[in-house]
């Protein structure tokens, strides 16, 4: 009887962290960040060749999102490079235009993840640096 009680207590203590972790992951409001390697792209169409260099950080809402971004990173980077290359000088010259570009890039990343994973995972996109030459 004492052995059974002792065994039950030991198992209860060992299993409790698993229950606690499961409840916390759903209600904890997880926010994580994925820093992408710098992007360098030419832009401007037929005019003088211009370059944009930027660093981007993605905000994800779960650990699964963090893993999904890393898994699909080649596709995400490809889409962002083509988006940057398609810009005209006027589309990058003001802060408002850069904010609009960030929203467009976010939508593109979310669409890629939605198509591949069935969930967008990424809640925001930040330009941590943006240099235009």
C-alpha positions as CSV (number, residue, x, y, z in Angstrom):
1,X,0.0,0.0,0.0
2,X,2.8,2.4,1.0
3,X,4.7,1.5,-2.1
4,X,1.7,2.2,-4.4
5,X,1.2,5.6,-2.7
6,X,4.9,6.4,-3.0
7,X,5.0,5.3,-6.7
8,X,1.9,7.4,-7.4
9,X,3.4,10.5,-5.8
10,X,6.7,10.1,-7.7
11,X,4.8,9.7,-11.0
12,X,2.7,12.6,-10.2
13,X,5.7,14.9,-9.7
14,X,7.3,13.6,-12.8
15,X,4.2,14.1,-15.0
16,X,3.2,17.5,-13.5
17,X,5.7,19.6,-15.6
18,X,4.4,18.0,-18.8
19,X,0.9,19.1,-17.9
20,X,2.1,22.6,-16.9
21,X,4.0,23.1,-20.1
22,X,1.1,22.0,-22.2
23,X,-1.3,24.5,-20.6
24,X,1.3,27.4,-20.8
25,X,2.1,27.0,-24.4
26,X,-1.4,27.6,-25.5
27,X,-2.2,30.5,-23.3
28,X,1.3,32.1,-22.9
29,X,1.0,34.4,-25.9
30,X,4.3,33.2,-27.4
31,X,6.2,35.8,-29.4
32,X,9.5,35.0,-31.1
33,X,11.7,36.5,-33.7
34,X,13.6,35.1,-36.6
35,X,16.4,37.3,-38.0
36,X,17.0,36.8,-41.7
37,X,20.4,37.2,-43.3
38,X,20.9,40.5,-45.0
39,X,19.3,41.0,-48.5
40,X,21.0,42.8,-51.3
41,X,19.1,43.4,-54.5
42,X,19.3,45.7,-57.5
43,X,16.2,47.6,-58.5
44,X,15.0,50.5,-60.7
45,X,14.2,48.9,-64.0
46,X,15.7,50.4,-67.2
47,X,17.2,53.5,-65.5
48,X,20.5,53.7,-63.6
49,X,21.1,50.5,-61.6
50,X,20.4,51.0,-57.9
51,X,20.9,48.7,-55.0
52,X,19.0,48.1,-51.8
53,X,20.4,46.3,-48.8
54,X,18.2,45.5,-45.9
55,X,18.0,43.3,-42.8
56,X,14.6,41.8,-41.9
57,X,13.3,40.3,-38.7
58,X,10.1,38.3,-38.6
59,X,7.8,38.1,-35.6
60,X,6.3,34.6,-35.1
61,X,3.4,33.5,-32.9
62,X,4.6,30.0,-31.9
63,X,7.6,27.7,-31.8
64,X,6.0,25.9,-34.8
65,X,6.1,29.2,-36.6
66,X,9.8,29.5,-35.9
67,X,10.4,26.1,-37.3
68,X,8.2,26.7,-40.3
69,X,10.0,29.9,-41.2
70,X,13.4,28.2,-41.0
71,X,12.2,25.3,-43.0
72,X,10.8,27.4,-45.8
73,X,13.5,30.1,-45.6
74,X,14.8,29.5,-49.2
75,X,11.4,30.2,-50.6
76,X,10.8,33.2,-48.3
77,X,14.2,34.7,-49.2
78,X,13.5,34.2,-52.9
79,X,10.1,36.0,-52.7
80,X,11.6,38.9,-50.8
81,X,14.5,39.3,-53.3
82,X,12.1,39.4,-56.2
83,X,9.9,41.9,-54.3
84,X,12.8,44.2,-53.7
85,X,14.0,43.9,-57.3
86,X,10.6,44.9,-58.6
87,X,10.6,48.3,-56.8
88,X,11.1,51.6,-58.4
89,X,13.1,54.4,-56.8
90,X,10.0,56.3,-55.8
91,X,8.6,53.3,-54.1
92,X,11.6,53.3,-51.7
93,X,12.2,57.0,-51.2
94,X,9.8,57.8,-48.3
95,X,9.2,56.3,-44.9
96,X,5.5,55.7,-45.9
97,X,6.6,53.8,-49.0
98,X,9.0,51.7,-47.0
99,X,6.2,50.9,-44.5
100,X,4.0,49.9,-47.4
101,X,6.9,47.7,-48.7
102,X,7.1,46.0,-45.3
103,X,3.4,45.3,-45.3
104,X,3.7,43.8,-48.8
105,X,6.6,41.7,-47.8
106,X,4.7,40.5,-44.7
107,X,1.7,39.5,-46.8
108,X,4.0,37.6,-49.2
109,X,5.7,35.7,-46.4
110,X,2.3,34.9,-44.8
111,X,0.9,33.7,-48.2
112,X,4.0,31.4,-48.7
113,X,3.6,29.9,-45.2
114,X,-0.2,29.6,-45.6
115,X,0.2,27.7,-48.9
116,X,2.9,25.4,-47.5
117,X,1.9,24.9,-43.9
118,X,-1.8,25.8,-43.8
119,X,-1.1,28.6,-41.3
120,X,0.6,32.0,-41.7
121,X,2.5,32.0,-38.3
122,X,4.2,35.3,-39.0
123,X,2.5,38.3,-37.3
124,X,4.9,41.1,-38.3
125,X,7.9,42.0,-40.4
126,X,10.5,44.6,-39.4
127,X,13.2,46.2,-41.5
128,X,16.0,46.4,-38.9
129,X,18.1,48.3,-41.5
130,X,17.4,49.6,-45.0
131,X,20.1,51.2,-47.2
132,X,19.4,52.4,-50.7
133,X,22.2,53.4,-53.2
